[in-house]
Amino acid sequence: MSRTAHIDTFARDNLPPRELLPEFRFDVPEVRYPERMNCAAELLDRMAAKAGDRIVIRTSDGQCTYSQLMAQANRIAHVLVEEMGLVPGNRVLLRGPNNPMMAACWFAVVKAGGIVVASMPLLRAKELTEIVTKAEVSHALCDRRLDADLKAALPACPTLNTVRYWYDDAADSLDALCAKRPAGFSNVDTAGADVALIAFTSGTTGQPKGTMHFHRDVVAMCDLFPRSCLRTRADDIFCGTPPLAFTFGLGGMLAFPMRYGASTVLVERLTPEALLETIQKFRATVCFTAPTFYRQMAGLAKSYDLGSLERCVSAGEALPDATRQLFKSATGIEIIDGIGSTEMIHIFISHTPERARRGATGYAIPGYEATVLDEKGRRCAPGVVGRLAVRGATGCRYLADERQKDYVISAGEMRGWNVTGDAYSMDADGYFFYQSRTDDMIISAGYNIAGPEVEGALLAHPAVAECGVVGVPDQERGQIVKAFVVLKAGHARDAAMAKALQDHVKNSIAPFKYPRAIEFLDALPRTETGKLQRFKLRLP
């Protein structure tokens, strides 16, 4: 490893042991970076020097340029170092919705050599305590409107001793302190292999993990998917729903547009209607959101002017083909599907719109390799379902977590490959077809049944708004398929509807896959990023 700029070496000291690290490959020239790199300089300062008057962030209250964002980030960096005592390598909790100060704070932390630990706005005191204690966070910057849960967590967080709030009128607020600081700042000379970000997984399994990403990883995610599949341009206007605290949002809502001199619309809370209004009002060209939103937006699209919209990206969970076709019929836009993970920082399998294939997530994008492995770690033949494995410019580094050995193969021919926990098949052309999470595969009476396939069949029924499918214990069959269904307004939640849905599935896919139990719900349990929490559906 290169010489670190970190005085506080907690992150480097808690990297996985060398034998459990993934193999990193830099096969494309775009990701061959110099030894010294600060990702804030790459994404913000470089563009501010080149085109400082270009708009970078748009909101309903106004807009700011690259130069203005850099100046604010520099002022916050001064506060972190001179007022709050930050030294390079300290972890800084960021707590805020998608707004300009959250963005400025993110860049300020990495400029000062700190490590960003961003948290979802809806996390409560218990969850914040787990994050703070796991990452030994020492400093926090927080939107005043979200202070209650942070304050409730503080007594159980002995390492967190310095907190400042923004959008606050207090004399010692971040806003007040920034007003007294200069607009220039000398960035810490970090190594490309210094940790810049500890991103916690979104908790679909109930146990979030801290994933460590270097400065070079943050830049690499901007130089791969946006270049090869999204084809980002300087005149693009991005919008979407993922929080900046989620790596899907960090890329799509901030880092991707900034790498190419484009702009982003930051909105703190979005419904499907509000997202459509945002596209219409700001003439957005690119949209990032989850499949659930695209499905709901399809039914509303005719009421909005979406003439500016060119590209839509779906990730976070599998995109059902029924949703893809519904949205394409409503808007004419072929959704760009993708699979990424917090462990890999962003998308590694996707496609361009013209290379979309029915039912497929896509192919390994330039900079990554992917394959499907059987239970013995051997490559599967085309069409055979197995475990998805990937390697490339980024990879999994859990923070002091024994689950590292489950994600990265440590021996044999496939040593160094990341195993994502997804069950996929790959066709002869290298397209990958999602089946389920490996721990979501339902085994009923000897049959392997992928829950998402059943969900896709249910979603094609005109009465179904949302659904989730899991396996539940059954004495006779081992497991049975159970569907949790949210119906559209005007449909009765009764036995006749349940039978109609069962018959629909039997007529759509192999009859043995039909849900033998159906429960109607008002809403499905989801993470803040929109992922379905299937583990909650399995609870007795």
Phi, psi and omega in degrees: 000150179284168180299126182278150172268356185280125172280318172274109188262022181308312185295311180296323180294338183251016170294155177300154176300153186307322184289346179254004177283147176288164172275129178258133181235133182240064189281343178250144186297335184298338184250019175265094189259160176292163182296322180260128181200134170243120188293337176292321177295320181292317188269331184249301187296320181299317181286326177298322178289328184275320185207063187298335182275356178290144178286135178247321181235132176242139175220173178292343181261354182153200183210164175220156182265171176301318180295320179292320178295320179296317180298318179293319177298321179295318178297317179295322178299319175301316180298316180301316185279310190274329183260322187257354173075025180294135169242152182306132181102342175298147176266136183238119175283128173249132183224107181185160174283183179286095176215169185300325180291324176299317179295314181296321178296321179303311181290327179299316181300312183286330173300320182278003179084007178280178180241122182285131170234088185274145183237146178294140182302330184273000178294143181259178187304317181298316181291321177297321179299317180299318180293312183298316182288322180296317183269001184047055181291136182250337184228155177215141171239129191218139170295128185305328182291348180246024188283337190300310183288327176294315178297323179293332181279334189307317181301334180263010184236077186296336180282339185270102187240358182224117183229137172227149184245145173251170190053049188224142182269356184295154182295332180256020179290164177298322180299312183294318181292323179295325183299339182261001185254153181287161183274358177252151179205139177270109182300144174294137183280074182284156172279151174301335180260018169276144178290129177252337192211132166246108183257128180268136180298157192280357170085030177292337177264357180091351183229085182296149180239148176272124180249131185259129180234138181279168174304319182293331179293319180299319179287322181299321181297334179280337185261004182246276183304312182297330182281317189270328184247317183278330179055057184296141178238161181294336181268007179289148173237114183270151170207169179158187188252336188294137179294151176297339179286348180257134186298332173300320179283321178304317178289299189292330185259354183214296189292318182300305180300323183292327180298336186245012178075018180270189180229165182226147176260119179256120178234134190289320179220132184231134166260169175304319179296316182292326177293319176297320177297322179296315178301315182294314185292317186263001182055047181295146180252338184229136180231134175242122173198182184266163181306323181302318180293317181299321180296316180289324180294328181301321181285346183251349192302325185296343182271002184231155175270103181251025184298336180280337189288128183242320186226137179233133182245132177242132174201183182101320172203170185298140178269111177296141179299328179298322178290317178302313183289324178297315181291321180295321178295325183280331188236342186082003184259128174277113181296137173274107179278161178194150169241131172224188175203156176301325180296325182264358180079322179200198189291136177233345172235126180197203182193162169278160181304320183285347179253017176295145178230131184309126176083352185259143171290324180143207182232165179296125183284158177307132185106349180225155167240148177217153178205177179238132185245147175274186185294340179263008177082016178262152179294136179277153173288159178306137178088350181270134181280135178202198182270132178286131176233145185212150171212157181171216187285341178233167181188176188280129170223093178286145176282107174043059186222125182294345180286356174305321183293340178276337184266327183245128179288128188253358181208162175086189184300326184263020180306133178094354177279145176271130178251113195280344186091011179252140174266125183223162162238157179233134179273180184293342180266002179087014175273140184253135184242117183290138176248306179184174163292145183300329179272003177255000179293129182263126178249109185235118180052037178088352179267138171271122183234125179272118181307315181299331177294319178293321177300318180298321178293318180295321182295339178283350177280134186295345181271349189265125175269313180212159175201158174221138184235131178221168172264138177236150185300143177214130186297324184276317188255358186085301173218155167236159177279126176238133180249134172254121192236132169256119182271154172289158181303142176095000180249137184282138178268077186224180183297326180295319178293319179300316179293323178298320179291319178298315179296322179299316180295317179301326181274350183259320181226182182306130187303330181294347182272356187294150180287116180283345175227138177229131176236131180268135181234160173284326181202155177267148176287125181226155171286172179296337179272001176097000180284140177288129179268083184296333180297330177288328178292336181276348183296139180292000000 
